[in-house]
Structure formats: structure tokens, C-alpha cells
Amino acid sequence: MGELTELEEQSLNEIPHPSLPDGSNLYGGTKVFPDYQAEEGQSYFTLVHGIAHESSVSFVAILQATRALRKGFETAIYFYGPGAMNAMATRGFPTTGNSAFPGEHNINDSLKTFIKEGGKVYCCRFGLSLHGLREEDLIEGVIPTHPLDVQDALIHYARKGAIINSTYMW
């Protein structure tokens, strides 16, 4: 740090930083609602229309779907529109698989885990085409779908009585 003026030093020293040592509780830990588990035949369906790395909505939706899967729900994620970018295996810089910044592959790694644990991932082919993305570059196990399947998938899961989480960015 460069040389500080008297007022900068005064401002810096008014309140000690950090005010709490590492490990201090900032928030309570009481869980208010029961830890629900899936009942026989229950489903959980997530629609994602968010761009990878432009907001947390896509990543959080994947984490929520994974938690639902682990609670015993038949769980699926459907990427459409710009959300299709989340399902690309070719992310990286300067080469695929290399992270240009910490967390660049959080979505990829989380989707691979979700699929490995039995979740289904769908990706709209039209969403891919809007961004010049190739179907062969999808993460292994992602199921490509017709653009008209977005609505019919929603109807399918609604008729099954699924819990539906729809995320949308913009």
C-alpha cells in the first residue's frame, strides 16, 4: 500500500478490520423447515434459461437439482435458450478443460456429478444453434432435444406432479 494521508489513516483506523476473527459465526444455524425427502414417485424438474458464469442462477439451479436428486426425487434439468451454453464440454482457456479462472468448470463438474448420480440433463438444440454451439460438444450424457420439447417436457413433468423450479436470467 502506498503512503496514506492523515485522513485516509484516520478512516482506516476508525473501525478495526477485520472486526471478527476467522471462524466467527455471523448467522444462526437453525433450519426452520423439515428436511423433506422424496415420497414414492415424486419428481423435481428444473428449467434453466441463464448464461453460464454471467450470474449464479444456472449454478444454483444445478446445486438445487442435485440436492433434490439426493433426497430421492426423480430429477431432471432442462437447458434452453442461452441456458444451452451451460451444457458445453468445450469450456476452457486456452484449451478445453483448463480453467482460466477459479470456478470456471463448476457448472461442468456439477453437471457431470448430477448425471453420474442418476439425474437427467436435457439441452435444446435450438438454444445451441442460437449461440453457434455444436451438439457434439455437449457434456457426455446430456440429451439433445427438439425446440418443441421445452413446452412438452414442462407438461410431462407437471402431469407427473413434479416440483418445478424455473430459473430465468434477464
SULSUL-V899246 format. One line per field, one symbol per residue. ss: DSSP state (H for helix, E for strand, L for the rest). phi: phi as a letter, one per 20 degrees, with the letter a starting at -180 (. if undefined). burial: + if it has 24 or more other C-alpha atoms within 12 Angstrom, else -. Layout:
ss=???
phi=???
burial=???
This chain:
ss=LLLLLHHHHHHHHHLLLLLLLLLLLLLLLLLLLLLLLLLLLLEEEEEEELLLLLLLHHHHHHHHHHHHHHLLLEEEEEELHHHHHHHELLLLLLLLLLLLLLLLLHHHHHHHHHHHLLLEEEEEHHHHHHLLLLHHHELLLLEEELLLHHHHHHHHHHHLLLEEEEEELL
phi=.ffeffffffffefcfcffcfgnffdcfdfeeefefdfegnfcccddccdegmeaegfffffffffffgfeoffcccceblffgffeeeefqbecgneefbgngdgfgfffffgffeofdcdbfffgfffdmeegfefggnfefcfgffgfffffgffffnffddddbdo
burial=-----------------------------------------++++++++++++---++++++++++++++--+++++++++++++++++++------------++++++++++++-+-++++++++++----+-+-+++++++++---++--++--+----+++++++--
